[in-house]
Structures are given as structure tokens and as C-alpha cells.
Amino acid sequence: MAENEENNILEGLFLHEKPARLLISAKTPKYATQLAKEVDCTFSHTVKLLEQFRKMGLVVFKKTGRIKMVSLTDDGQEIANYLEGLVTKITNLEKAQKNKENPQ
């Protein structure tokens, strides 16, 4: 795969709402079902995204008995923190803009 193609895949993955929210939600270990509910995403789509994250080295699956937990790797945790900060910053900018447009 060419470098440009790989960059486009990564940008497309993390610049969409659900993959970003999924990675942020996985900051604490959870089941795939829990993550799907938190992100309001189908289970099959959640599993597909988690498999992409696993291939990228961002999550690991830990099986305990019949339960498979999803946990972030160090790289996954770092990216989730960056994404969370970005979301917070954008939200604050949107609130400030609304306050300028509609002063009380």
C-alpha cells in the first residue's frame, strides 16, 4: 500500500465521529457491546473498527473465560487523549461562537 493511500485511510478513520468516539470510549477497558452502546453504533461496525484499531496497534483484546475485553495500548491511549482534547477544544470554540452570536 502506498504511503498516500495509508494516510488517507488513517485520516478517514479518525476524522469521522464514530471511530474517534469509539477510541475515546475505550480509554477504560470494556466489552465491544458496551462500546457499541456508548458510541451508538451497531455491534458489527464496532467490531470492524476495533479490528482496524487492533491491526494498527491501538487496542488489544484480552479474553477472560467467555468475556473479551477491549483495552487501549499505550499508542491507543495517547491518540485517544489527543482526540479527546481536540473534541473538547472544538466544543469550547463552538460555545464561544454561539455566545458571541447570542449575547444574553
N, C-alpha and C positions, 0 to 999 in steps of 0.2 A: 504494500500500500504506500502510495506517495505521501510525502510529508504534508502537502496541502490538503489531501483527502483526509488524513488523520486529524489535522487541525480543524477542518470543517465538521467532522464527526464530534469532536470534543466540544467545540463551540455550540453546535446544535444541541448537544446533550445538556450542557449546563446553563444555556441561556433560555431554557424553557422552564416554565413554572414547576411542573410536577417532578422532574428529575432533581431540581435544586431543592424543593421542599422535602423530597424523599431522603436526600443525603443529610439535610439538616435534622430531620426527624430521627435518623439513625444514630444521632450523637450518643444516645443511650441504647444499649443492646435491646432488641425487640424481635418478635416474630414477624415474618413477612406479612401475615394477616393484620397485625397491629399497625404496621407501617402503611399498608394499603388503606386502612380506615382513616388514619390520621391525614393522609395526603388526598383522600377522596379519589382514589384511583382503583381500577379493577385489580384483582389479585394477579391475573395473568400478566398485565402490563407491569405491575410492581416487580414480579419475579423476573421479567425480561430486563428491566432496568437494573435490578440487583445483580443479575448475571453479567451485564456490561460493566458494572462497577467492580465486580469480582475480577474480571479479566484485566481491568485497569489497575488492580491492586488497591482499591479503595475500601472494599469490605471483605470480610471473611465470614464464613458460615461455620458455626460451632454446633454440633449435634450432641444433645444430651438425651439419651433414650429416644423417644419419638419426637422430641422437640428440637427444631433447628432455629437457633438464634442468629441474628444478623448483627455484626459488630463492625465498627469502622477500624481501619488500620490507622497508623499514625498519619499517613498521607491523606486518607479519607477524612480524618478529624481536622486536619489543617485546612483542607478545601471547604469542609462544612463550616468551619469558623469564618473563613473568608466570605462565603456565600451569605451566612447569617449577618455578618457586618454590612455587606452590600445591601441586603434586603432592608436592614434597619436604616441605613443611610438614605436609601431611596424613599422609604416610608416617611422619614422625617422631612425630607425635601418636599414631598407631596403635601404634607400637613402645613408646612410653612407657606407654600404657594397658595393653598386654599385659604389660609388666614389672611394673606395679602389681598386676595380677591374678595373675600367676605369679612371685612373687619367688623367686630362686634360693637 
